[in-house]
């Protein structure tokens, strides 16, 4: 992982191109950029660690990262993925004692703007439009996670697996489905044991819903999965 300490053209260009900074005064933008850094990361790099004091947030410009925690058994509990244009640890900056909620690990090589937390908060104080965009982002996260909790507590294991495949895999015809998480990570994310997930897949193979072709998951009866989640 490489942090570029000098004020760089990629950083300023990335900020100016993001919708949050539309209309932000040039002087205010430069004040933020002058205290921030351009970050380059490689697949597998840890950008933030859970519980670490949060002194910055990250605007992802290229590549993909995942927010995760580790279970008592050492498994990854993945909360989500963030790609270009997305943010990490923005809301955390406004806690009384800011600490990163998750570890953030790079899935691929990439880059981003590592923005100084104090300068970011100052921009919010000085620019109401910018502050409202940050608040909208936080409100959307609250709604998303509330919906996720409701879904986890009110759906069956099969419904959760079907919904995850449809949302994360976006199956098209008989084309193999590429899921961003491993078998064990999917089980943890969906609140079930790995054995339960295996039993669901085995049941669906017997029913002809899915097949495994050379290790690739293929959806044979898309409508059957949609019926499970009432789509």
Secondary structure, DSSP 8 states (H G I E B T S, - for coil): -EEE-S--HHHHHHHHHSGGGTT--HHHHHHHHHT-EEEEE-TT-EEE-TT-B--EEEEEEES-EEEEEE-TTS-EEEEEEE-TT-EESTGGGGSTT-B-SSEEEESS-EEEEEEEHHHHHHHHHH-HHHHHHHHHHHHHHHHHHHHHHHHHHHS-HHHHHHHHIIIII---TTSEE--SS-HHHHHHHTTS-HHHHHHHHHHHHHHTSEEEETTEEEES-HHHHHHHTT-
